[in-house]
Amino acid sequence: MAGLLLKELMLRGDVRRCLVVAPGSLVAQWQDELLTSETIDAARLGDPFARHDLLIARLDHLARSDELVKQVRVSEWDLVIVDEAHRMSAHWYGNEVSETRRYRLGKALGDGSRSRPTASAAGDGLRPSCWRRVIGLSTRSSR
């Protein structure tokens, strides 16, 4: 569904640059969908962010690299799509929030995009407080 939305937004001229962030196991699926059924020229991450208007990146590859997170923060994206966004949740320990590397990546994605991260997720097992943090990544007030 997100691939169809992306194609439509690109055809309308509303989106020129898009970053898709997905778990490693879904990167090939995204690339197949965007190259074949969606006929969008996609490139895998490995080149600097500025080189491609459409990138598909591995969630953990970005989250584990402080340098890539910095680059994401200063990159300008019209749209960011995060597949399985529930994996970017922060956790509550008592009254304190523990921000994971993935959660900090989610905040950086919001800083580097014209529109807030679009999340597609199925995290049924998340506690409501964790879900609020994930959803908060999509709003400016959470930063």
N, C-alpha and C positions, 0 to 999 in steps of 0.2 A: 504494500500500500504506500509506504513512504517513497518508494521508487517512482510510482506513478505521480505522486504529488510533486516530487522533484522535477520530473520531466515536464509536467505542466507549467510549473513556475519558471523553468528555463525557457520553454517555448514562448511564454508571455513576456520574457525579458525581465521578470521580477528577480530572478536569481542568476548571477553569472558565476560566482564562486561558491562552492559547497564542499564542506568537509563531512565525510561519513565516518563515524567512529563506531567500531563494532568489536566484539570479542574475536580473538584469532580464529576460532572455528567457523565464524560467519563471514570473514573477509572475502574468501573465494566466492561464496554465494552472492554477496553484494556485487562483486566485480562481474560475475556472470550475468546477474540481472541487469546491471547498468550497461553492459556491453552488448547483450543480445536482445532481450525482450524490450529494453528501454532505449537501445541504440544511442547511448551516451558514451562518449570517449572518456574512459576512466583510467587513472594511473594509480598503481600501488605506491604506498609511502616508501620513501627511500631517497627521494629528491627533496631539496628544500621546498618549503611550503609555497614560496613565491612562484615556483615554476609551473604549477598546474592549477587550473581553475576548479577541477574536481579531483579530490583525493579520498581514498578509502584507507583508513588507518586502523591498526590494531590498538584496542583500548589499553592493554597492559604495556605495549611498546611505548606508547606516549606517556602513560602514568608513571612509569619507572625511570624516565629520563627527565631530570630537572631542566636540562637544556632544551628539550623538545617542548616541555610545558611553557618555558619562557617564550619560545618561538611561536607557539600557539596563541599565547596571550597578546602578542603584538601583530600577529597576522590578521588580516581583515577578511572575514567571510560573510557572505550574504546570508548563508544558512548553514547551520550545523545540525546534522542528524546523528543521534546517539541511539544505536540499537542495543537493547537490553540495558537501558539506563539505570535500572535498579541496582546494577553492579557498582554504581558510583555512590552508593549511600554512605552517609556518615553514621556513626554509632554513638548512642548515649551510654555513658557509664556514670550512674548516679545523676548528678546535676550537670555534668560536663559532657560536651560533645567532642568526640574523637574524630577528627577529619582524616580520612584515609587518603592515600596518594590518588586514588581514582576520584574521590570527591574534590580534591584540590584541582585535578585536571578539569572536572566539570565546571568549576568556577572560572578557570582560565579560558575554557571554551566560550563561556558567556562574555568574557571581557573582549575576546577576539572576534566576535560575530555581530553583524548588524542586527540580526534577529536572535532571540534567545535560543538556546539549544532545544531542538525538537526531540522529544524522547519517545521511543517505542520500547515498551518494557512489559514484562509479565510477572514481576516479582511478587507473587501472591504471599510468599512467606515473610515479607517484611513487616515489622511492627509499624503501626501508624506514624509514630514519631520519626522513624527512618524514612518512610514514604514522604513525609512533609519536607524533609531535607532534600530528597531527590527532586521533588516538585519545585522546591525553592530555587534550584539551579536554573529554572526557566524564568525566574522573575528577577528584575533588577533589585528589588528590595532585599534579596537574600545576600547581597554582596556587601 
